[in-house]
Each structure stands twice: as structure tokens, then as C-alpha cells.
């Protein structure tokens, strides 16, 4: 019976929530009993003084409106008022306090003042490298991959489903070369390389600003004996979790970390331009993550600018054409104070596609993850966090292969990658083409016999 209730609670949480309070509390207690005994739920260090100040209400309301209407400052204020009329020793006070905290966590970060002038469109800051010109019609990566026998994205229904892929031979080597190229550059710039877990508790992911519940969530949940474990959508979450609950030594700031990981996202899109490996459920990425002091606010801006400069250096040396964008308010997400995207030109698709992003999250993540330092006066303060993509493999592969293709369907690899691809400077068709015939499979019609019951 306990297992049945646990499975029901995990898979139908939204339905469980509307049960009578007494029943709901019992199920919550039962779920909590299966948690890892070492798992501690830490209270976030939210700035309630800022949220409760009536002088800020109109601004926060406007901020929410321009950030996809996520959050409700009026509900926060209503709950605060209710809380003041209830005895602190009552069960109702505890429930109201939990609900107030949940609503306060939904309020997005502040935004850089200069973004209010942008409207709905990003500002193009610069173009880097010339746009490639062709005397023939350039092919998409999917067509190139099929000709060169290096990519499989079709007929995966019996293996893994849609939005998945296999890299083969030279393309798999290119993936590893891009990772090594990126990591090598980051190490020279003072980053510390980390190897991080892909499985995280949901509160770590939510603390970084990604919703783990609801039909629009992109987070994969693990069903099993450990409650609340999810697959990380980016190493940013794992690195944030690594610093959770820590007071960082001031003399070691800014702290600059990097990690290579698989990223798991329950992406869904019907847009034609996002076909192939442009938007997939799992991919390899090199991520940058940093923590800075917050004495002046300039510290995180400086690290943010450094990360954007590193991104431009990495991509410009690859020879691809790209544009650098300062993103408007509605594209910031909840955590970012300011955000820069880089979009590379993908000739086969005839479009710019996002290959990296960098965000200054100020104290949004550190407040939720309890990451602090002591300033010169000895006062404990929240650090600022900054993150950025150094290499998101699938889209970078699209831009590279479509940019450096020739009329014969070969792909010449940029010189900057040659040290990481010994003996491979051009991807050419195999001397003996591999022809595959896919057989139609019938669905299973038999009966599964439990172990020990068959003969």
C-alpha cells in the first residue's frame, strides 16, 4: 500500500494537491520519509524587505508583466497580511509561511535598466566573421550527414524516439575535438574544470531558476526509490548545487568553474527550422559558471563581460559567422539580470541559430541556494552568480559543417581544430558507401511471463 501511494503521489502530484488537507499532509509526510536522510531542505535568503516595500510594488508588477507574467506580487502581499493575523504557533501559520515562500520564489530577478528601451526585439551588438558565400546551394547537416555516413536521426522509434541522434566516425571525433578545444581555452583563462553529477534534487534545479513542475516543464524526473531526483538540464545547475550552502572565501573570488556534461531537456517544438539535431532531448555541452563578490555590483558585470568575450574568441577562431545579441526583457527568463546570446549563421538552413548564451544572475540563484561570502566589514552577503555556454555541441556542429562544406559534399575542418583532430582535416564520403535497409517491425503480441512462473 505504501508503494502504491508513493507512486500515485509522484506521478499525479497535481491531483493529490487538491485532496483534503489532512489527507494531503499524510501523503507529504509519507513522501518525506523516503528522502535521503542526508538531504537537508535549506530556507532561501529572499529579500522580503524589498518585496514588502509598497514603493516597489508597481515596478515589480511591471517587471513580471514583461517577464512572461510569471509571479504575482499581489498574492505575496496578501499572504503576508494573512500571516500577520495568525498565531505563530499554529499549524495554519506554518502552511501560510510555506505558501508565501513559494509565491515569493516565483518573483523574477530585477533587470538592467537599459533593457526597458528595447521593446520585444534584441539589440544586435556586432557581427563577427564574414557570412560564407557559395556557388552552389548549401546542404543542411542532415543531408550532409547522410551522404557522409556520419549522422543518424531517422528510424530511431524502436531505440530512443524523436529528437535524438547518433554521431558516427568523423562527426563523433568532431564532437570530442570541440569539447577539448573549448576546455583547453577555458583552462588557460583561469577556470577550474569540474566533473559533475547529472542527477540532482529538484530544489537545486528550481534554485537555479528552472521550473520542475507543470506541463511546460522541460525537466525529466527519475521514478524510483529516491524522491525528487531529476536529470540536469545544464551543468550550471550542478555547479550551483556544488556551491549550495557554502560561504566562499573572499580572497578566492571571483570563482570560475567549468564543466563538460550531458544536458537533458524534455524539449517539444513543431517548428520546421528546429528539425534534426537543432533541438534535442540530450546533448553535450561545456558550461562556464562563476561566483563574485557583490560589494559594488560591478564585480559580476566584469565576469559576465569576460565570459561573453571568451565566447566570441572561441567561435571567431572557428571561422563561423555569428551575431552577438543583447536580449530584451521577455527573453531573460526568471534568473537573469542581463543576458547575451550568440547566434551563428547556418547556411543550409538559411538562418541564424542560437549557439550560446551568457547571463548575469546577480543574487537570484545565490539567494535560493544560500551561497554567501563576507565583505570587508565582516558582514555576510550573497554572492552574485554568472553563467555562460562555451560549447553546445549539436548547434555548433550544424554551423561548422554547413559553413565549411564544398560542392562535392565534403566538409573541411577549421585549422583551430586540427590539433584536436590528428590526421583529420576534411570529412569525406566513405570509399564504400554504407547502404542500410530498415525493416518494418511488428508490435509485440505475446504474453510476458513473470520470472519463476514459466517452464
C-alpha positions in Angstrom: 0.0 0.0 0.0 2.8 2.4 0.9 4.5 1.8 -2.5 1.1 2.4 -4.3 0.5 5.7 -2.5 4.1 6.8 -3.2 3.8 6.1 -7.0 0.5 7.9 -7.1 2.0 10.9 -5.3 4.9 11.1 -7.7 3.0 10.7 -10.9 -0.2 12.6 -10.1 1.0 15.3 -7.7 -1.3 17.9 -9.1 -4.3 15.7 -8.3 -3.0 14.8 -4.9 -2.7 18.5 -4.0 -6.5 19.1 -4.1 -7.2 16.3 -1.6 -8.5 17.4 1.9 -5.7 19.0 3.9 -5.4 16.1 6.4 -5.0 13.5 3.6 -2.6 15.7 1.7 -0.5 16.2 4.8 -0.3 12.5 5.4 0.9 11.8 1.9 3.5 14.6 2.2 4.8 13.0 5.4 4.9 9.6 3.7 6.9 11.0 0.7 9.3 12.8 3.0 10.0 9.6 4.9 11.7 8.2 1.7 14.1 11.1 1.3 17.8 10.6 1.7 18.5 11.3 5.4 21.4 13.5 4.4 19.2 15.7 2.2 18.6 19.0 4.0 16.0 21.5 2.8 17.5 24.9 3.3 15.4 28.0 3.5 16.2 30.6 0.8 17.6 34.0 1.8 15.0 36.1 -0.1 14.8 39.9 0.2 11.4 40.2 1.8 12.1 43.8 2.7 12.3 44.7 -1.0 9.1 42.6 -1.8 7.1 44.1 1.0 8.0 47.7 0.3 4.9 49.4 -1.2 7.2 51.8 -3.2 8.4 48.7 -5.2 5.0 47.1 -5.9 4.3 48.9 -9.2 7.8 48.3 -10.5 7.7 44.6 -9.6 4.3 44.3 -11.2 5.7 45.8 -14.4 8.7 43.6 -14.3 6.5 40.5 -14.0 4.4 41.7 -17.0 7.5 41.9 -19.2 8.9 38.5 -18.0 6.0 36.3 -19.3 3.7 37.1 -16.3 5.5 34.6 -14.0 4.9 35.5 -10.4 2.2 37.5 -8.5 3.4 40.3 -6.2 -0.1 41.0 -5.0 -0.5 37.4 -3.8 2.8 37.7 -1.9 1.5 40.8 -0.2 -1.9 39.2 0.6 -0.3 36.2 2.1 2.0 38.4 4.2 -1.1 40.2 5.5 -2.8 36.9 6.4 0.3 35.7 8.1 0.3 38.7 10.4 -3.2 37.8 11.7 -2.4 34.2 12.6 -0.6 32.8 15.7 3.0 31.8 15.0 2.5 28.6 16.9 -0.5 27.4 14.8 -0.4 24.9 12.0 -2.1 27.5 9.8 0.9 29.8 10.3 3.3 27.2 9.0 1.1 26.5 5.9 0.8 30.2 5.1 4.5 30.7 5.6 5.3 27.8 3.1 2.8 29.3 0.6 4.3 32.8 1.0 7.8 31.5 0.4 6.6 29.6 -2.7 5.0 32.7 -4.2 8.0 34.9 -3.3 10.3 32.4 -5.1 8.2 33.0 -8.3 9.1 36.7 -8.5 11.7 37.2 -11.2 15.0 38.9 -10.8 15.4 42.6 -11.4 16.6 43.7 -14.8 19.3 46.0 -16.1 17.7 49.5 -16.6 18.9 49.8 -20.2 16.7 46.9 -21.3 13.5 48.8 -20.8 14.2 50.7 -24.1 14.4 47.5 -26.2 10.8 46.5 -26.6 10.4 43.0 -28.0 13.5 42.7 -30.1 17.1 42.1 -29.1 19.8 44.6 -29.9 22.5 43.4 -32.4 25.8 44.4 -30.8 28.1 43.1 -33.5 28.6 40.7 -36.4 31.8 38.6 -36.4 33.5 37.0 -39.4 32.1 37.3 -42.9 29.0 35.4 -43.9 30.0 32.5 -46.2 29.2 32.7 -49.9 28.5 29.6 -52.1 28.5 29.0 -55.8 26.1 26.1 -55.1 23.1 25.5 -52.9 24.5 24.5 -49.5 23.1 21.4 -47.9 21.7 21.0 -44.4 23.6 19.0 -41.9 21.0 16.2 -42.1 21.7 15.8 -45.9 25.5 16.1 -45.4 25.4 13.6 -42.6 23.5 11.0 -44.7 25.9 11.4 -47.6 29.0 11.1 -45.4 27.5 8.4 -43.3 28.3 10.2 -40.0 24.9 11.1 -38.6 21.6 9.2 -37.9 18.5 11.0 -36.8 15.8 8.9 -38.5 14.3 5.4 -37.8 15.0 5.8 -34.0 11.5 5.0 -32.9 12.5 1.5 -31.7 15.6 2.8 -30.0 15.1 6.2 -28.3 12.3 8.1 -30.1 12.3 11.5 -31.7 14.8 14.4 -31.1 17.7 12.0 -30.7 20.7 11.2 -32.8 23.8 9.1 -33.3 27.1 10.7 -34.3 29.4 8.3 -36.1 33.1 8.3 -37.1 34.4 11.7 -38.0 31.4 13.5 -36.5 31.9 11.8 -33.2 35.5 12.8 -33.4 34.5 16.4 -34.1 32.3 16.4 -31.0 35.2 15.4 -28.8 37.5 17.9 -30.6 35.1 20.8 -29.9 35.0 19.8 -26.2 38.8 19.6 -25.9 39.2 22.9 -27.8 36.8 24.7 -25.5 38.1 23.2 -22.3 41.7 24.0 -23.3 40.8 27.6 -23.8 39.0 27.9 -20.5 41.8 26.4 -18.5 44.2 29.0 -20.0 41.8 31.7 -18.8 41.9 30.5 -15.1 38.8 28.3 -15.0 38.8 25.2 -12.8 37.5 22.1 -14.6 34.8 20.1 -12.7 33.2 16.7 -13.3 29.6 17.0 -12.1 26.6 14.7 -11.5 23.7 14.6 -13.9 21.2 13.6 -11.2 20.1 16.5 -8.9 17.3 17.1 -6.4 14.5 19.3 -7.8 15.2 22.1 -5.3 18.7 22.6 -6.8 17.2 22.9 -10.3 14.5 25.3 -9.1 17.1 27.3 -7.2 18.8 27.9 -10.5 15.6 29.3 -12.0 14.1 26.3 -13.9 10.6 25.1 -13.1 10.4 21.4 -12.4 6.6 21.0 -12.3 3.7 21.6 -14.7 3.0 20.6 -18.3 5.5 23.2 -19.7 8.5 22.0 -17.6 11.5 20.7 -19.6 12.8 18.7 -16.7 13.0 14.9 -16.7 12.0 13.3 -13.3 13.5 10.0 -12.2 10.9 7.4 -11.0 12.4 5.2 -8.3 13.1 4.9 -4.6 14.7 8.4 -4.3 12.1 11.1 -4.3 12.6 14.3 -6.2 15.6 13.4 -8.3 15.8 14.9 -11.8 18.1 14.9 -14.8 20.1 18.2 -15.0 19.3 20.4 -18.0 22.8 22.0 -17.9 26.0 21.8 -15.8 25.1 25.3 -14.5 22.6 23.5 -12.1 25.2 21.0 -10.9 27.8 23.7 -10.3 25.3 25.9 -8.5 24.5 22.8 -6.4 28.2 22.3 -5.7 28.3 25.7 -4.0 25.0 25.4 -2.2 25.0 26.4 1.4 28.7 27.5 1.3 30.3 30.7 2.5 33.0 31.4 -0.1 36.4 32.8 0.9 36.5 36.4 -0.3 40.1 36.3 -1.4 39.2 33.5 -3.8 36.5 35.5 -5.6 35.7 35.6 -8.5 35.4 31.8 -8.6 35.5 30.5 -12.1 34.3 26.9 -12.8 33.8 24.9 -16.0 32.2 21.5 -16.6 31.5 19.1 -19.5 28.2 17.3 -19.2 25.3 15.8 -20.9 22.2 18.1 -20.8 18.7 16.6 -20.6 15.7 18.5 -21.7 12.1 17.5 -22.5 12.0 19.8 -25.5 8.9 20.0 -27.6 8.7 22.0 -30.8 6.8 21.7 -34.1 8.8 24.4 -35.8 10.3 23.3 -39.1 13.6 25.3 -38.6 14.2 23.3 -35.4 14.3 19.9 -37.1 17.2 17.5 -37.0 19.7 18.0 -34.1 18.8 21.7 -33.6 16.6 20.9 -30.7 17.1 17.5 -29.0 16.5 15.8 -25.7 20.1 15.1 -24.7 23.4 16.7 -25.8 26.9 17.5 -24.7 27.8 21.0 -23.5 30.8 22.8 -22.0 29.5 25.3 -19.4 31.1 28.2 -17.5 29.9 29.2 -14.0 31.2 31.9 -11.8 30.6 33.5 -8.4 31.7 37.0 -7.5 31.6 39.5 -4.6 28.7 42.0 -4.7 30.2 45.0 -3.0 29.6 47.3 -5.9 27.7 45.2 -8.5 30.5 45.8 -10.9 32.2 42.5 -10.0 29.6 40.3 -11.6 29.3 42.6 -14.6 33.0 42.2 -15.2 32.9 38.4 -15.0 29.8 38.4 -17.3 31.7 40.6 -19.8 34.7 38.2 -19.6 32.5 35.2 -20.4 31.0 36.9 -23.4 34.5 37.8 -24.6 35.6 34.2 -24.2 32.6 33.0 -26.2 33.4 35.4 -29.0 37.1 34.3 -29.0 36.1 30.6 -29.2 33.6 31.0 -32.0 35.6 33.5 -34.1 38.6 31.2 -34.2 36.4 28.5 -35.6 35.7 30.8 -38.6 31.9 30.7 -38.4 29.8 33.9 -39.0 27.8 35.0 -36.0 25.9 37.8 -34.4 26.0 39.0 -30.8 22.7 40.0 -29.2 21.7 41.9 -26.1 18.5 40.2 -25.1 15.2 42.0 -24.2 13.3 41.6 -21.0 10.9 38.9 -22.2 13.9 36.6 -23.1 15.7 36.8 -19.8 13.9 34.1 -18.0 13.4 34.4 -14.3 17.0 34.4 -13.1 18.9 36.8 -15.4 19.5 40.5 -14.8 21.0 40.8 -18.2 21.7 38.2 -21.0 23.7 38.0 -24.2 23.0 35.4 -26.9 25.2 34.5 -29.8 23.6 33.2 -33.0 25.6 31.5 -35.7 24.7 31.6 -39.4 23.6 28.1 -40.6 23.9 28.3 -44.4 22.0 25.0 -45.2 19.0 26.3 -43.1 19.4 29.9 -44.2 19.0 31.2 -40.7 20.8 32.3 -37.5 20.6 29.8 -34.7 21.5 30.3 -31.1 24.7 28.6 -30.1 25.4 30.1 -26.8 24.1 32.3 -24.0 25.6 34.2 -21.1 23.7 35.5 -18.1 24.4 37.7 -15.1 22.0 36.4 -12.4 23.2 38.7 -9.7 21.9 37.3 -6.3 18.8 35.4 -7.7 20.4 32.0 -7.6 22.6 32.6 -4.5 19.5 33.6 -2.5 17.9 30.3 -3.3 21.0 28.2 -2.9 22.4 30.1 0.1 25.8 30.9 -1.4 27.5 33.7 0.6 30.7 35.5 1.4 31.9 38.1 3.9 32.5 41.6 2.8 35.3 43.9 4.1 33.3 44.8 7.2 32.7 41.2 8.0 29.0 41.2 7.0 27.7 38.1 5.4 26.4 38.8 1.9 25.0 36.9 -1.1 27.4 36.3 -3.9 26.5 37.1 -7.5 26.4 34.2 -10.0 27.2 34.3 -13.7 27.0 31.5 -16.3 27.7 31.0 -20.0 27.9 28.4 -22.7 31.4 27.7 -24.0 30.3 24.9 -26.4 26.8 23.4 -27.1 27.8 20.6 -29.5 24.8 19.9 -31.8 24.2 23.5 -32.9 27.9 24.3 -33.2 28.3 21.2 -35.3 25.4 22.4 -37.6 27.1 25.8 -38.1 30.6 24.3 -38.7 29.5 21.6 -41.1 27.1 23.8 -43.1 29.7 26.6 -43.3 32.7 24.5 -44.4 31.0 22.2 -46.9 32.1 22.1 -50.6 30.2 21.3 -53.8 31.2 17.6 -53.5 29.6 17.3 -50.1 32.9 17.2 -48.2 33.5 19.2 -45.0 36.8 21.0 -44.4 37.5 21.4 -40.7 38.9 24.8 -39.4 42.6 24.9 -38.6 41.9 25.8 -35.0 40.6 22.3 -34.5 43.4 20.4 -36.3 45.5 20.0 -33.1 42.5 18.2 -31.6 41.8 16.0 -34.7 45.1 14.3 -35.5 45.0 13.2 -39.2 41.6 14.6 -39.8 41.3 17.9 -41.7 38.4 17.0 -44.0 35.4 14.8 -43.7 34.8 12.9 -47.0 32.3 10.2 -48.1 33.3 6.6 -47.2 35.1 4.8 -50.0 32.5 2.1 -49.7 29.1 3.7 -49.1 27.1 2.0 -46.3 23.6 1.3 -47.5 21.0 0.4 -44.8 17.6 -1.0 -45.4 15.2 -0.6 -42.5 12.8 -3.5 -41.8 9.3 -2.9 -40.5 8.8 -4.3 -37.0 5.6 -5.7 -35.7 4.5 -4.8 -32.2 4.9 -7.4 -29.6 1.8 -9.7 -29.4 2.9 -12.2 -26.8 2.5 -12.5 -23.0 5.2 -11.6 -20.6 5.6 -14.3 -18.0 6.9 -13.2 -14.6 10.2 -15.0 -13.5 9.6 -18.3 -12.0 6.2 -18.9 -13.5 7.3 -20.2 -16.8 8.6 -23.7 -17.7 
